[in-house]
Amino acid sequence: MIFIGGITEKAKKIAEGYFQCPICQQQRQYIHREYRNYVSLFFIPIIPINKTGEDVTCAYCKTAMPTHVLK
């Protein structure tokens, strides 16, 4: 029997809203995401292992930024 397993990173949307984008210099919509590693079996994520990070992405310019831009 053959098992195909590994570690996969997945993103989960935490929040959406509007913020002052430092790149666009205007009020833009953002998406706040959290990234986690999962143990996967046959390319299906099964067990979360650890949190690898968070970011905020501007919906207009698609730039990923650290979360401190929301403050």
N, CA, C, O and CB atoms as a CASP TS submission, in Angstrom:
PFRMAT TS
TARGET T0000
AUTHOR 0000-0000-0000
METHOD Language model
MODEL 1
PARENT N/A
ATOM      1  N   MET     1       0.846  -1.169   0.000  1.00  0.00           N
ATOM      2  CA  MET     1       0.000   0.000   0.000  1.00  0.00           C
ATOM      3  C   MET     1       0.900   1.243   0.000  1.00  0.00           C
ATOM      4  O   MET     1       1.901   1.288   0.715  1.00  0.00           O
ATOM      5  CB  MET     1      -0.967  -0.008   1.226  1.00  0.00           C
ATOM      6  N   ILE     2       0.540   2.240  -0.798  1.00  0.00           N
ATOM      7  CA  ILE     2       1.327   3.460  -0.920  1.00  0.00           C
ATOM      8  C   ILE     2       0.547   4.620  -0.297  1.00  0.00           C
ATOM      9  O   ILE     2      -0.634   4.820  -0.579  1.00  0.00           O
ATOM     10  CB  ILE     2       1.670   3.756  -2.411  1.00  0.00           C
ATOM     11  N   PHE     3       1.238   5.373   0.552  1.00  0.00           N
ATOM     12  CA  PHE     3       0.669   6.581   1.142  1.00  0.00           C
ATOM     13  C   PHE     3       1.449   7.784   0.644  1.00  0.00           C
ATOM     14  O   PHE     3       2.680   7.783   0.648  1.00  0.00           O
ATOM     15  CB  PHE     3       0.689   6.514   2.694  1.00  0.00           C
ATOM     16  N   ILE     4       0.730   8.804   0.218  1.00  0.00           N
ATOM     17  CA  ILE     4       1.361  10.046  -0.205  1.00  0.00           C
ATOM     18  C   ILE     4       1.019  11.100   0.837  1.00  0.00           C
ATOM     19  O   ILE     4      -0.143  11.470   1.002  1.00  0.00           O
ATOM     20  CB  ILE     4       0.890  10.480  -1.643  1.00  0.00           C
ATOM     21  N   GLY     5       2.035  11.577   1.533  1.00  0.00           N
ATOM     22  CA  GLY     5       1.812  12.555   2.591  1.00  0.00           C
ATOM     23  C   GLY     5       2.827  13.674   2.508  1.00  0.00           C
ATOM     24  O   GLY     5       3.804  13.597   1.763  1.00  0.00           O
ATOM     25  N   GLY     6       2.583  14.706   3.279  1.00  0.00           N
ATOM     26  CA  GLY     6       3.506  15.831   3.306  1.00  0.00           C
ATOM     27  C   GLY     6       2.965  16.954   4.151  1.00  0.00           C
ATOM     28  O   GLY     6       2.052  16.772   4.956  1.00  0.00           O
ATOM     29  N   ILE     7       3.552  18.132   3.953  1.00  0.00           N
ATOM     30  CA  ILE     7       3.136  19.329   4.676  1.00  0.00           C
ATOM     31  C   ILE     7       2.679  20.371   3.660  1.00  0.00           C
ATOM     32  O   ILE     7       3.368  20.629   2.673  1.00  0.00           O
ATOM     33  CB  ILE     7       4.294  19.885   5.571  1.00  0.00           C
ATOM     34  N   THR     8       1.518  20.964   3.907  1.00  0.00           N
ATOM     35  CA  THR     8       0.916  21.932   3.008  1.00  0.00           C
ATOM     36  C   THR     8       0.620  23.220   3.766  1.00  0.00           C
ATOM     37  O   THR     8       0.178  23.174   4.913  1.00  0.00           O
ATOM     38  CB  THR     8      -0.369  21.364   2.373  1.00  0.00           C
ATOM     39  N   GLU     9       0.862  24.376   3.134  1.00  0.00           N
ATOM     40  CA  GLU     9       0.499  25.647   3.745  1.00  0.00           C
ATOM     41  C   GLU     9      -0.825  26.121   3.158  1.00  0.00           C
ATOM     42  O   GLU     9      -1.013  26.116   1.941  1.00  0.00           O
ATOM     43  CB  GLU     9       1.612  26.708   3.531  1.00  0.00           C
ATOM     44  N   LYS    10      -1.751  26.537   4.047  1.00  0.00           N
ATOM     45  CA  LYS    10      -3.051  27.032   3.608  1.00  0.00           C
ATOM     46  C   LYS    10      -3.316  28.389   4.225  1.00  0.00           C
ATOM     47  O   LYS    10      -2.858  28.683   5.329  1.00  0.00           O
ATOM     48  CB  LYS    10      -4.171  26.045   3.975  1.00  0.00           C
ATOM     49  N   ALA    11      -4.063  29.218   3.501  1.00  0.00           N
ATOM     50  CA  ALA    11      -4.442  30.547   3.977  1.00  0.00           C
ATOM     51  C   ALA    11      -5.910  30.543   4.388  1.00  0.00           C
ATOM     52  O   ALA    11      -6.745  29.898   3.754  1.00  0.00           O
ATOM     53  CB  ALA    11      -4.183  31.621   2.890  1.00  0.00           C
ATOM     54  N   LYS    12      -6.211  31.279   5.466  1.00  0.00           N
ATOM     55  CA  LYS    12      -7.587  31.420   5.937  1.00  0.00           C
ATOM     56  C   LYS    12      -7.885  32.910   6.079  1.00  0.00           C
ATOM     57  O   LYS    12      -7.124  33.642   6.712  1.00  0.00           O
ATOM     58  CB  LYS    12      -7.812  30.661   7.298  1.00  0.00           C
ATOM     59  N   LYS    13      -8.978  33.348   5.497  1.00  0.00           N
ATOM     60  CA  LYS    13      -9.368  34.759   5.586  1.00  0.00           C
ATOM     61  C   LYS    13      -9.899  35.036   6.982  1.00  0.00           C
ATOM     62  O   LYS    13     -10.819  34.367   7.451  1.00  0.00           O
ATOM     63  CB  LYS    13     -10.435  35.120   4.510  1.00  0.00           C
ATOM     64  N   ILE    14      -9.308  36.036   7.648  1.00  0.00           N
ATOM     65  CA  ILE    14      -9.720  36.404   9.003  1.00  0.00           C
ATOM     66  C   ILE    14     -10.710  37.561   8.967  1.00  0.00           C
ATOM     67  O   ILE    14     -11.735  37.527   9.648  1.00  0.00           O
ATOM     68  CB  ILE    14      -8.498  36.777   9.858  1.00  0.00           C
ATOM     69  N   ALA    15     -10.401  38.590   8.169  1.00  0.00           N
ATOM     70  CA  ALA    15     -11.248  39.787   8.160  1.00  0.00           C
ATOM     71  C   ALA    15     -11.137  40.512   6.826  1.00  0.00           C
ATOM     72  O   ALA    15     -10.206  40.293   6.051  1.00  0.00           O
ATOM     73  CB  ALA    15     -10.864  40.735   9.311  1.00  0.00           C
ATOM     74  N   GLU    16     -12.109  41.377   6.584  1.00  0.00           N
ATOM     75  CA  GLU    16     -12.104  42.271   5.434  1.00  0.00           C
ATOM     76  C   GLU    16     -12.522  43.643   5.935  1.00  0.00           C
ATOM     77  O   GLU    16     -13.172  43.763   6.973  1.00  0.00           O
ATOM     78  CB  GLU    16     -13.055  41.760   4.287  1.00  0.00           C
ATOM     79  N   GLY    17     -12.151  44.660   5.203  1.00  0.00           N
ATOM     80  CA  GLY    17     -12.545  46.008   5.583  1.00  0.00           C
ATOM     81  C   GLY    17     -11.849  47.027   4.706  1.00  0.00           C
ATOM     82  O   GLY    17     -11.367  46.708   3.619  1.00  0.00           O
ATOM     83  N   TYR    18     -11.801  48.268   5.197  1.00  0.00           N
ATOM     84  CA  TYR    18     -11.147  49.347   4.471  1.00  0.00           C
ATOM     85  C   TYR    18     -10.023  49.917   5.328  1.00  0.00           C
ATOM     86  O   TYR    18     -10.139  49.990   6.551  1.00  0.00           O
ATOM     87  CB  TYR    18     -12.162  50.453   4.086  1.00  0.00           C
ATOM     88  N   PHE    19      -8.939  50.318   4.680  1.00  0.00           N
ATOM     89  CA  PHE    19      -7.795  50.909   5.362  1.00  0.00           C
ATOM     90  C   PHE    19      -7.097  51.880   4.434  1.00  0.00           C
ATOM     91  O   PHE    19      -7.367  51.901   3.233  1.00  0.00           O
ATOM     92  CB  PHE    19      -6.816  49.822   5.845  1.00  0.00           C
ATOM     93  N   GLN    20      -6.204  52.683   4.982  1.00  0.00           N
ATOM     94  CA  GLN    20      -5.401  53.617   4.202  1.00  0.00           C
ATOM     95  C   GLN    20      -4.197  52.852   3.660  1.00  0.00           C
ATOM     96  O   GLN    20      -3.255  52.587   4.407  1.00  0.00           O
ATOM     97  CB  GLN    20      -4.953  54.855   5.065  1.00  0.00           C
ATOM     98  N   CYS    21      -4.208  52.495   2.386  1.00  0.00           N
ATOM     99  CA  CYS    21      -3.132  51.717   1.782  1.00  0.00           C
ATOM    100  C   CYS    21      -1.887  52.595   1.636  1.00  0.00           C
ATOM    101  O   CYS    21      -1.967  53.671   1.044  1.00  0.00           O
ATOM    102  CB  CYS    21      -3.569  51.148   0.402  1.00  0.00           C
ATOM    103  N   PRO    22      -0.734  52.158   2.164  1.00  0.00           N
ATOM    104  CA  PRO    22       0.485  52.958   2.033  1.00  0.00           C
ATOM    105  C   PRO    22       1.035  52.984   0.606  1.00  0.00           C
ATOM    106  O   PRO    22       1.818  53.876   0.278  1.00  0.00           O
ATOM    107  CB  PRO    22       1.544  52.427   2.967  1.00  0.00           C
ATOM    108  N   ILE    23       0.657  52.053  -0.236  1.00  0.00           N
ATOM    109  CA  ILE    23       1.120  52.023  -1.627  1.00  0.00           C
ATOM    110  C   ILE    23       0.222  52.904  -2.503  1.00  0.00           C
ATOM    111  O   ILE    23       0.720  53.741  -3.256  1.00  0.00           O
ATOM    112  CB  ILE    23       1.139  50.566  -2.165  1.00  0.00           C
ATOM    113  N   CYS    24      -1.089  52.719  -2.407  1.00  0.00           N
ATOM    114  CA  CYS    24      -2.052  53.477  -3.219  1.00  0.00           C
ATOM    115  C   CYS    24      -2.262  54.894  -2.694  1.00  0.00           C
ATOM    116  O   CYS    24      -2.644  55.783  -3.455  1.00  0.00           O
ATOM    117  CB  CYS    24      -3.388  52.747  -3.263  1.00  0.00           C
ATOM    118  N   GLN    25      -2.017  55.115  -1.400  1.00  0.00           N
ATOM    119  CA  GLN    25      -2.260  56.407  -0.736  1.00  0.00           C
ATOM    120  C   GLN    25      -3.731  56.803  -0.757  1.00  0.00           C
ATOM    121  O   GLN    25      -4.062  57.987  -0.816  1.00  0.00           O
ATOM    122  CB  GLN    25      -1.433  57.497  -1.399  1.00  0.00           C
ATOM    123  N   GLN    26      -4.625  55.789  -0.708  1.00  0.00           N
ATOM    124  CA  GLN    26      -6.078  56.039  -0.678  1.00  0.00           C
ATOM    125  C   GLN    26      -6.746  54.988   0.186  1.00  0.00           C
ATOM    126  O   GLN    26      -6.138  53.977   0.536  1.00  0.00           O
ATOM    127  CB  GLN    26      -6.687  56.031  -2.114  1.00  0.00           C
ATOM    128  N   GLN    27      -8.018  55.237   0.531  1.00  0.00           N
ATOM    129  CA  GLN    27      -8.805  54.237   1.243  1.00  0.00           C
ATOM    130  C   GLN    27      -9.096  53.088   0.289  1.00  0.00           C
ATOM    131  O   GLN    27      -9.687  53.289  -0.772  1.00  0.00           O
ATOM    132  CB  GLN    27     -10.127  54.848   1.806  1.00  0.00           C
ATOM    133  N   ARG    28      -8.685  51.896   0.664  1.00  0.00           N
ATOM    134  CA  ARG    28      -8.899  50.707  -0.171  1.00  0.00           C
ATOM    135  C   ARG    28      -9.410  49.555   0.680  1.00  0.00           C
ATOM    136  O   ARG    28      -9.269  49.547   1.903  1.00  0.00           O
ATOM    137  CB  ARG    28      -7.592  50.300  -0.896  1.00  0.00           C
ATOM    138  N   GLN    29     -10.002  48.595   0.006  1.00  0.00           N
ATOM    139  CA  GLN    29     -10.454  47.381   0.681  1.00  0.00           C
ATOM    140  C   GLN    29      -9.262  46.468   0.921  1.00  0.00           C
ATOM    141  O   GLN    29      -8.355  46.397   0.092  1.00  0.00           O
ATOM    142  CB  GLN    29     -11.545  46.653  -0.150  1.00  0.00           C
ATOM    143  N   TYR    30      -9.259  45.762   2.062  1.00  0.00           N
ATOM    144  CA  TYR    30      -8.173  44.826   2.377  1.00  0.00           C
ATOM    145  C   TYR    30      -8.728  43.459   2.743  1.00  0.00           C
ATOM    146  O   TYR    30      -9.904  43.312   3.074  1.00  0.00           O
ATOM    147  CB  TYR    30      -7.307  45.366   3.526  1.00  0.00           C
ATOM    148  N   ILE    31      -7.849  42.463   2.675  1.00  0.00           N
ATOM    149  CA  ILE    31      -8.145  41.108   3.133  1.00  0.00           C
ATOM    150  C   ILE    31      -7.039  40.718   4.099  1.00  0.00           C
ATOM    151  O   ILE    31      -5.859  40.747   3.750  1.00  0.00           O
ATOM    152  CB  ILE    31      -8.253  40.086   1.930  1.00  0.00           C
ATOM    153  N   HIS    32      -7.430  40.352   5.324  1.00  0.00           N
ATOM    154  CA  HIS    32      -6.481  39.923   6.362  1.00  0.00           C
ATOM    155  C   HIS    32      -6.477  38.393   6.380  1.00  0.00           C
ATOM    156  O   HIS    32      -7.515  37.768   6.596  1.00  0.00           O
ATOM    157  CB  HIS    32      -6.864  40.514   7.787  1.00  0.00           C
ATOM    158  N   ARG    33      -5.302  37.794   6.150  1.00  0.00           N
ATOM    159  CA  ARG    33      -5.195  36.330   6.067  1.00  0.00           C
ATOM    160  C   ARG    33      -4.205  35.790   7.096  1.00  0.00           C
ATOM    161  O   ARG    33      -3.240  36.457   7.470  1.00  0.00           O
ATOM    162  CB  ARG    33      -4.767  35.902   4.653  1.00  0.00           C
ATOM    163  N   GLU    34      -4.472  34.564   7.540  1.00  0.00           N
ATOM    164  CA  GLU    34      -3.591  33.830   8.435  1.00  0.00           C
ATOM    165  C   GLU    34      -3.121  32.576   7.696  1.00  0.00           C
ATOM    166  O   GLU    34      -3.913  31.908   7.031  1.00  0.00           O
ATOM    167  CB  GLU    34      -4.316  33.467   9.787  1.00  0.00           C
ATOM    168  N   TYR    35      -1.840  32.261   7.814  1.00  0.00           N
ATOM    169  CA  TYR    35      -1.264  31.093   7.137  1.00  0.00           C
ATOM    170  C   TYR    35      -0.873  30.044   8.156  1.00  0.00           C
ATOM    171  O   TYR    35      -0.286  30.359   9.192  1.00  0.00           O
ATOM    172  CB  TYR    35      -0.039  31.495   6.287  1.00  0.00           C
ATOM    173  N   ARG    36      -1.207  28.767   7.856  1.00  0.00           N
ATOM    174  CA  ARG    36      -0.874  27.650   8.738  1.00  0.00           C
ATOM    175  C   ARG    36      -0.320  26.497   7.918  1.00  0.00           C
ATOM    176  O   ARG    36      -0.674  26.323   6.752  1.00  0.00           O
ATOM    177  CB  ARG    36      -2.111  27.195   9.546  1.00  0.00           C
ATOM    178  N   ASN    37       0.551  25.712   8.537  1.00  0.00           N
ATOM    179  CA  ASN    37       1.030  24.460   7.945  1.00  0.00           C
ATOM    180  C   ASN    37       0.123  23.326   8.399  1.00  0.00           C
ATOM    181  O   ASN    37      -0.304  23.280   9.552  1.00  0.00           O
ATOM    182  CB  ASN    37       2.516  24.176   8.341  1.00  0.00           C
ATOM    183  N   TYR    38      -0.162  22.419   7.486  1.00  0.00           N
ATOM    184  CA  TYR    38      -0.994  21.248   7.771  1.00  0.00           C
ATOM    185  C   TYR    38      -0.269  19.985   7.341  1.00  0.00           C
ATOM    186  O   TYR    38       0.472  19.985   6.359  1.00  0.00           O
ATOM    187  CB  TYR    38      -2.362  21.354   7.058  1.00  0.00           C
ATOM    188  N   VAL    39      -0.490  18.904   8.089  1.00  0.00           N
ATOM    189  CA  VAL    39      -0.073  17.587   7.626  1.00  0.00           C
ATOM    190  C   VAL    39      -1.124  17.155   6.617  1.00  0.00           C
ATOM    191  O   VAL    39      -2.321  17.195   6.902  1.00  0.00           O
ATOM    192  CB  VAL    39       0.075  16.544   8.820  1.00  0.00           C
ATOM    193  N   SER    40      -0.674  16.742   5.441  1.00  0.00           N
ATOM    194  CA  SER    40      -1.640  16.356   4.410  1.00  0.00           C
ATOM    195  C   SER    40      -1.446  14.895   4.026  1.00  0.00           C
ATOM    196  O   SER    40      -0.341  14.356   4.077  1.00  0.00           O
ATOM    197  CB  SER    40      -1.503  17.259   3.166  1.00  0.00           C
ATOM    198  N   LEU    41      -2.531  14.288   3.649  1.00  0.00           N
ATOM    199  CA  LEU    41      -2.537  12.908   3.194  1.00  0.00           C
ATOM    200  C   LEU    41      -3.265  12.883   1.859  1.00  0.00           C
ATOM    201  O   LEU    41      -4.424  13.289   1.773  1.00  0.00           O
ATOM    202  CB  LEU    41      -3.213  11.951   4.241  1.00  0.00           C
ATOM    203  N   PHE    42      -2.596  12.411   0.827  1.00  0.00           N
ATOM    204  CA  PHE    42      -3.128  12.416  -0.535  1.00  0.00           C
ATOM    205  C   PHE    42      -3.552  13.836  -0.941  1.00  0.00           C
ATOM    206  O   PHE    42      -4.602  14.028  -1.555  1.00  0.00           O
ATOM    207  CB  PHE    42      -4.326  11.440  -0.651  1.00  0.00           C
ATOM    208  N   PHE    43      -2.718  14.829  -0.588  1.00  0.00           N
ATOM    209  CA  PHE    43      -2.884  16.239  -0.941  1.00  0.00           C
ATOM    210  C   PHE    43      -4.098  16.894  -0.284  1.00  0.00           C
ATOM    211  O   PHE    43      -4.536  17.955  -0.731  1.00  0.00           O
ATOM    212  CB  PHE    43      -2.998  16.372  -2.431  1.00  0.00           C
ATOM    213  N   ILE    44      -4.649  16.289   0.763  1.00  0.00           N
ATOM    214  CA  ILE    44      -5.763  16.859   1.518  1.00  0.00           C
ATOM    215  C   ILE    44      -5.253  17.257   2.897  1.00  0.00           C
ATOM    216  O   ILE    44      -4.786  16.398   3.645  1.00  0.00           O
ATOM    217  CB  ILE    44      -6.954  15.847   1.630  1.00  0.00           C
ATOM    218  N   PRO    45      -5.330  18.552   3.257  1.00  0.00           N
ATOM    219  CA  PRO    45      -4.857  18.981   4.573  1.00  0.00           C
ATOM    220  C   PRO    45      -5.717  18.366   5.679  1.00  0.00           C
ATOM    221  O   PRO    45      -6.946  18.432   5.642  1.00  0.00           O
ATOM    222  CB  PRO    45      -4.872  20.520   4.677  1.00  0.00           C
ATOM    223  N   ILE    46      -5.038  17.763   6.667  1.00  0.00           N
ATOM    224  CA  ILE    46      -5.771  17.045   7.704  1.00  0.00           C
ATOM    225  C   ILE    46      -5.582  17.671   9.095  1.00  0.00           C
ATOM    226  O   ILE    46      -6.558  18.042   9.747  1.00  0.00           O
ATOM    227  CB  ILE    46      -5.328  15.589   7.729  1.00  0.00           C
ATOM    228  N   ILE    47      -4.331  17.787   9.544  1.00  0.00           N
ATOM    229  CA  ILE    47      -4.037  18.222  10.910  1.00  0.00           C
ATOM    230  C   ILE    47      -3.225  19.516  10.874  1.00  0.00           C
ATOM    231  O   ILE    47      -2.161  19.550  10.255  1.00  0.00           O
ATOM    232  CB  ILE    47      -3.269  17.117  11.689  1.00  0.00           C
ATOM    233  N   PRO    48      -3.709  20.601  11.532  1.00  0.00           N
ATOM    234  CA  PRO    48      -2.908  21.825  11.585  1.00  0.00           C
ATOM    235  C   PRO    48      -1.697  21.632  12.495  1.00  0.00           C
ATOM    236  O   PRO    48      -1.803  21.057  13.578  1.00  0.00           O
ATOM    237  CB  PRO    48      -3.764  23.013  12.077  1.00  0.00           C
ATOM    238  N   ILE    49      -0.550  22.119  12.038  1.00  0.00           N
ATOM    239  CA  ILE    49       0.682  21.963  12.825  1.00  0.00           C
ATOM    240  C   ILE    49       1.017  23.261  13.544  1.00  0.00           C
ATOM    241  O   ILE    49       1.060  23.300  14.774  1.00  0.00           O
ATOM    242  CB  ILE    49       1.861  21.537  11.920  1.00  0.00           C
ATOM    243  N   ASN    50       1.254  24.314  12.785  1.00  0.00           N
ATOM    244  CA  ASN    50       1.633  25.585  13.391  1.00  0.00           C
ATOM    245  C   ASN    50       1.212  26.749  12.505  1.00  0.00           C
ATOM    246  O   ASN    50       0.937  26.591  11.316  1.00  0.00           O
ATOM    247  CB  ASN    50       3.143  25.629  13.647  1.00  0.00           C
ATOM    248  N   LYS    51       1.174  27.927  13.130  1.00  0.00           N
ATOM    249  CA  LYS    51       0.855  29.155  12.419  1.00  0.00           C
ATOM    250  C   LYS    51       2.151  29.703  11.835  1.00  0.00           C
ATOM    251  O   LYS    51       3.142  29.858  12.550  1.00  0.00           O
ATOM    252  CB  LYS    51       0.163  30.201  13.361  1.00  0.00           C
ATOM    253  N   THR    52       2.146  29.999  10.529  1.00  0.00           N
ATOM    254  CA  THR    52       3.374  30.480   9.883  1.00  0.00           C
ATOM    255  C   THR    52       3.391  31.985   9.681  1.00  0.00           C
ATOM    256  O   THR    52       4.453  32.549   9.421  1.00  0.00           O
ATOM    257  CB  THR    52       3.553  29.802   8.555  1.00  0.00           C
ATOM    258  N   GLY    53       2.247  32.655   9.791  1.00  0.00           N
ATOM    259  CA  GLY    53       2.252  34.102   9.661  1.00  0.00           C
ATOM    260  C   GLY    53       0.895  34.674   9.296  1.00  0.00           C
ATOM    261  O   GLY    53      -0.083  33.953   9.097  1.00  0.00           O
ATOM    262  N   GLU    54       0.871  36.010   9.215  1.00  0.00           N
ATOM    263  CA  GLU    54      -0.325  36.751   8.829  1.00  0.00           C
ATOM    264  C   GLU    54       0.087  37.865   7.888  1.00  0.00           C
ATOM    265  O   GLU    54       1.222  38.340   7.935  1.00  0.00           O
ATOM    266  CB  GLU    54      -1.073  37.320  10.073  1.00  0.00           C
ATOM    267  N   ASP    55      -0.826  38.278   7.040  1.00  0.00           N
ATOM    268  CA  ASP    55      -0.574  39.452   6.215  1.00  0.00           C
ATOM    269  C   ASP    55      -1.885  40.135   5.862  1.00  0.00           C
ATOM    270  O   ASP    55      -2.970  39.584   6.047  1.00  0.00           O
ATOM    271  CB  ASP    55       0.190  39.067   4.940  1.00  0.00           C
ATOM    272  N   VAL    56      -1.752  41.349   5.351  1.00  0.00           N
ATOM    273  CA  VAL    56      -2.877  42.155   4.878  1.00  0.00           C
ATOM    274  C   VAL    56      -2.609  42.430   3.411  1.00  0.00           C
ATOM    275  O   VAL    56      -1.526  42.893   3.056  1.00  0.00           O
ATOM    276  CB  VAL    56      -3.047  43.500   5.709  1.00  0.00           C
ATOM    277  N   THR    57      -3.588  42.149   2.549  1.00  0.00           N
ATOM    278  CA  THR    57      -3.431  42.362   1.116  1.00  0.00           C
ATOM    279  C   THR    57      -4.420  43.413   0.652  1.00  0.00           C
ATOM    280  O   THR    57      -5.617  43.325   0.928  1.00  0.00           O
ATOM    281  CB  THR    57      -3.626  41.046   0.333  1.00  0.00           C
ATOM    282  N   CYS    58      -3.909  44.405  -0.053  1.00  0.00           N
ATOM    283  CA  CYS    58      -4.762  45.443  -0.644  1.00  0.00           C
ATOM    284  C   CYS    58      -5.491  44.819  -1.833  1.00  0.00           C
ATOM    285  O   CYS    58      -4.868  44.197  -2.694  1.00  0.00           O
ATOM    286  CB  CYS    58      -3.918  46.709  -1.087  1.00  0.00           C
ATOM    287  N   ALA    59      -6.801  44.987  -1.876  1.00  0.00           N
ATOM    288  CA  ALA    59      -7.595  44.399  -2.956  1.00  0.00           C
ATOM    289  C   ALA    59      -7.371  45.111  -4.290  1.00  0.00           C
ATOM    290  O   ALA    59      -7.664  44.545  -5.344  1.00  0.00           O
ATOM    291  CB  ALA    59      -9.072  44.437  -2.595  1.00  0.00           C
ATOM    292  N   TYR    60      -6.857  46.343  -4.262  1.00  0.00           N
ATOM    293  CA  TYR    60      -6.655  47.103  -5.497  1.00  0.00           C
ATOM    294  C   TYR    60      -5.280  46.835  -6.110  1.00  0.00           C
ATOM    295  O   TYR    60      -5.182  46.447  -7.274  1.00  0.00           O
ATOM    296  CB  TYR    60      -6.820  48.597  -5.228  1.00  0.00           C
ATOM    297  N   CYS    61      -4.208  47.045  -5.318  1.00  0.00           N
ATOM    298  CA  CYS    61      -2.851  46.896  -5.873  1.00  0.00           C
ATOM    299  C   CYS    61      -2.260  45.509  -5.623  1.00  0.00           C
ATOM    300  O   CYS    61      -1.176  45.202  -6.121  1.00  0.00           O
ATOM    301  CB  CYS    61      -1.929  47.950  -5.277  1.00  0.00           C
ATOM    302  N   LYS    62      -2.965  44.660  -4.851  1.00  0.00           N
ATOM    303  CA  LYS    62      -2.565  43.273  -4.582  1.00  0.00           C
ATOM    304  C   LYS    62      -1.233  43.166  -3.846  1.00  0.00           C
ATOM    305  O   LYS    62      -0.552  42.147  -3.964  1.00  0.00           O
ATOM    306  CB  LYS    62      -2.480  42.506  -5.880  1.00  0.00           C
ATOM    307  N   THR    63      -0.845  44.196  -3.087  1.00  0.00           N
ATOM    308  CA  THR    63       0.396  44.182  -2.331  1.00  0.00           C
ATOM    309  C   THR    63       0.139  43.557  -0.962  1.00  0.00           C
ATOM    310  O   THR    63      -0.787  43.957  -0.255  1.00  0.00           O
ATOM    311  CB  THR    63       0.977  45.615  -2.187  1.00  0.00           C
ATOM    312  N   ALA    64       0.970  42.566  -0.588  1.00  0.00           N
ATOM    313  CA  ALA    64       0.893  41.953   0.729  1.00  0.00           C
ATOM    314  C   ALA    64       1.766  42.763   1.688  1.00  0.00           C
ATOM    315  O   ALA    64       2.927  43.046   1.391  1.00  0.00           O
ATOM    316  CB  ALA    64       1.341  40.455   0.683  1.00  0.00           C
ATOM    317  N   MET    65       1.196  43.134   2.845  1.00  0.00           N
ATOM    318  CA  MET    65       1.876  43.972   3.818  1.00  0.00           C
ATOM    319  C   MET    65       1.749  43.358   5.201  1.00  0.00           C
ATOM    320  O   MET    65       0.862  42.534   5.425  1.00  0.00           O
ATOM    321  CB  MET    65       1.307  45.400   3.805  1.00  0.00           C
ATOM    322  N   PRO    66       2.620  43.742   6.143  1.00  0.00           N
ATOM    323  CA  PRO    66       2.470  43.267   7.515  1.00  0.00           C
ATOM    324  C   PRO    66       1.200  43.826   8.153  1.00  0.00           C
ATOM    325  O   PRO    66       0.645  44.819   7.682  1.00  0.00           O
ATOM    326  CB  PRO    66       3.694  43.655   8.351  1.00  0.00           C
ATOM    327  N   THR    67       0.751  43.188   9.212  1.00  0.00           N
ATOM    328  CA  THR    67      -0.529  43.558   9.833  1.00  0.00           C
ATOM    329  C   THR    67      -0.504  44.901  10.540  1.00  0.00           C
ATOM    330  O   THR    67      -1.570  45.446  10.826  1.00  0.00           O
ATOM    331  CB  THR    67      -0.935  42.506  10.811  1.00  0.00           C
ATOM    332  N   HIS    68       0.658  45.458  10.834  1.00  0.00           N
ATOM    333  CA  HIS    68       0.701  46.730  11.556  1.00  0.00           C
ATOM    334  C   HIS    68       0.185  47.905  10.718  1.00  0.00           C
ATOM    335  O   HIS    68      -0.007  48.990  11.268  1.00  0.00           O
ATOM    336  CB  HIS    68       2.121  47.013  12.008  1.00  0.00           C
ATOM    337  N   VAL    69      -0.047  47.736   9.419  1.00  0.00           N
ATOM    338  CA  VAL    69      -0.596  48.824   8.586  1.00  0.00           C
ATOM    339  C   VAL    69      -2.074  49.077   8.916  1.00  0.00           C
ATOM    340  O   VAL    69      -2.623  50.099   8.502  1.00  0.00           O
ATOM    341  CB  VAL    69      -0.440  48.483   7.078  1.00  0.00           C
ATOM    342  N   LEU    70      -2.720  48.178   9.642  1.00  0.00           N
ATOM    343  CA  LEU    70      -4.119  48.363  10.016  1.00  0.00           C
ATOM    344  C   LEU    70      -4.278  49.319  11.183  1.00  0.00           C
ATOM    345  O   LEU    70      -5.389  49.786  11.437  1.00  0.00           O
ATOM    346  CB  LEU    70      -4.746  47.035  10.359  1.00  0.00           C
ATOM    347  N   LYS    71      -3.213  49.624  11.895  1.00  0.00           N
ATOM    348  CA  LYS    71      -3.299  50.495  13.088  1.00  0.00           C
ATOM    349  C   LYS    71      -3.229  51.943  12.739  1.00  0.00           C
ATOM    350  O   LYS    71      -3.287  52.795  13.626  1.00  0.00           O
ATOM    351  CB  LYS    71      -2.203  50.176  14.061  1.00  0.00           C
TER
END
